[in-house]
């Protein structure tokens, strides 16, 4: 039996560096992630914190791989009481566009996180794409 995973691919009219910045800069993430901020040093072993507008943690993780501007992987932990899962972003420049492939896997058996992120990631990444391409994120409309 195969293990569950969520894979989402999108193409963004941007550069690798700008997409990397969008994924890793707190000020940028706040604009497209519903007012929430991601903070990390983005080095293997460093903490990843997803911070709500009130300063509390939404979730925490650990950087597994960081190869700017093409590969980023971290754990996605303390969500719905489940053990951490893994999030991997792969970026490739294709002409004037960046192909972004998100793979979220290593879920707990009978995961409650998988159905939640299956709706969340497309909305978040669509908001990021919109912000990079038009200067306007989809937030707060998508939330």
C-alpha positions as CSV (number, residue, x, y, z in Angstrom):
1,X,0.0,0.0,0.0
2,X,1.4,3.4,-0.9
3,X,1.8,6.1,1.7
4,X,-0.4,9.2,1.3
5,X,1.2,12.3,0.0
6,X,-0.1,15.6,-1.4
7,X,1.6,17.0,-4.5
8,X,0.8,20.4,-6.0
9,X,2.4,22.0,-9.0
10,X,2.1,25.6,-10.2
11,X,3.9,27.8,-12.6
12,X,4.7,31.4,-11.6
13,X,5.7,34.2,-13.8
14,X,8.7,35.2,-11.7
15,X,12.4,34.2,-10.9
16,X,13.8,31.6,-8.7
17,X,15.2,34.2,-6.3
18,X,11.8,36.0,-6.0
19,X,9.9,32.8,-5.3
20,X,12.5,31.7,-2.8
21,X,12.2,35.0,-1.1
22,X,8.4,34.6,-1.0
23,X,8.7,31.2,0.6
24,X,11.3,32.2,3.2
25,X,10.9,35.8,4.2
26,X,8.5,36.5,7.1
27,X,7.4,39.9,5.8
28,X,6.5,38.3,2.4
29,X,4.7,35.3,3.9
30,X,2.5,37.6,6.0
31,X,1.1,39.1,2.8
32,X,-0.1,35.9,1.2
33,X,-0.5,33.5,4.2
34,X,-3.5,35.2,5.8
35,X,-1.4,37.5,8.0
36,X,0.7,34.7,9.4
37,X,4.5,34.8,9.3
38,X,7.1,32.0,8.8
39,X,10.4,32.5,10.6
40,X,13.6,30.5,10.3
41,X,17.3,30.8,9.7
42,X,16.7,28.3,6.8
43,X,19.7,26.1,7.6
44,X,19.4,22.4,8.2
45,X,18.5,21.8,11.8
46,X,17.1,25.3,12.5
47,X,13.6,25.8,13.7
48,X,10.7,26.9,11.5
49,X,7.9,28.8,13.2
50,X,4.6,29.7,11.7
51,X,3.3,32.6,13.8
52,X,-0.3,33.8,14.0
53,X,-1.2,37.5,14.0
54,X,-1.4,37.5,17.8
55,X,2.2,36.2,18.1
56,X,1.2,32.6,19.1
57,X,2.5,29.6,17.2
58,X,0.3,28.0,14.6
59,X,2.8,25.2,14.0
60,X,6.5,24.5,14.3
61,X,9.0,22.4,12.4
62,X,12.7,21.9,11.6
63,X,14.6,22.7,8.4
64,X,15.6,19.4,6.8
65,X,17.2,20.8,3.6
66,X,17.8,24.3,2.3
67,X,19.5,24.7,-1.1
68,X,18.6,28.2,-2.2
69,X,16.9,28.9,-4.5
70,X,15.9,25.5,-5.7
71,X,15.1,23.1,-2.8
72,X,13.5,23.6,0.7
73,X,12.3,20.9,3.0
74,X,11.0,21.1,6.6
75,X,8.9,19.3,9.1
76,X,5.4,20.4,9.7
77,X,4.8,19.7,13.3
78,X,2.4,20.1,16.2
79,X,-0.6,20.2,14.0
80,X,-3.9,18.6,15.1
81,X,-2.0,16.5,17.7
82,X,-0.2,14.5,15.0
83,X,3.5,13.7,14.6
84,X,5.3,15.9,12.2
85,X,4.9,15.5,8.5
86,X,7.3,16.8,5.8
87,X,6.9,19.7,3.3
88,X,9.3,19.9,0.3
89,X,9.4,22.7,-2.2
90,X,11.3,22.2,-5.5
91,X,11.8,25.2,-7.8
92,X,12.9,25.1,-11.4
93,X,13.3,28.1,-13.8
94,X,11.5,27.4,-17.1
95,X,12.0,30.4,-19.3
96,X,10.1,33.3,-17.8
97,X,8.3,31.1,-15.3
98,X,9.2,29.1,-12.1
99,X,7.8,25.6,-11.8
100,X,7.0,25.2,-8.1
101,X,6.4,21.6,-6.9
102,X,5.2,21.2,-3.4
103,X,5.2,17.7,-1.9
104,X,3.7,17.2,1.6
105,X,4.2,13.7,2.9
106,X,5.1,11.4,5.8
107,X,1.7,11.8,7.4
108,X,0.5,9.9,10.4
109,X,-1.8,7.0,9.7
110,X,-5.4,8.1,9.3
111,X,-4.1,11.7,9.2
112,X,-6.4,14.6,9.9
113,X,-3.7,17.0,8.6
114,X,-3.8,15.6,5.1
115,X,-7.4,16.7,4.3
116,X,-6.8,20.1,5.9
117,X,-3.6,20.8,3.9
118,X,-5.3,19.5,0.7
119,X,-7.4,22.6,0.9
120,X,-4.9,24.9,2.5
121,X,-1.9,24.6,0.3
122,X,-3.7,25.4,-3.0
123,X,-5.2,28.5,-1.5
124,X,-1.8,29.6,0.1
125,X,0.2,29.0,-3.1
126,X,-2.4,30.6,-5.3
127,X,-2.3,33.7,-3.1
128,X,1.5,33.7,-3.3
129,X,1.4,33.3,-7.1
130,X,-1.1,36.2,-7.3
131,X,1.1,38.4,-5.1
132,X,4.2,37.7,-7.2
133,X,2.5,38.2,-10.5
134,X,0.1,41.1,-9.8
135,X,1.3,42.6,-6.6
136,X,-1.9,41.6,-4.8
137,X,-2.4,38.5,-2.7
138,X,-5.8,36.7,-2.5
139,X,-5.9,37.2,1.2
140,X,-8.3,37.9,3.0
141,X,-10.8,36.6,0.4
142,X,-9.6,33.0,0.4
143,X,-9.5,32.6,4.1
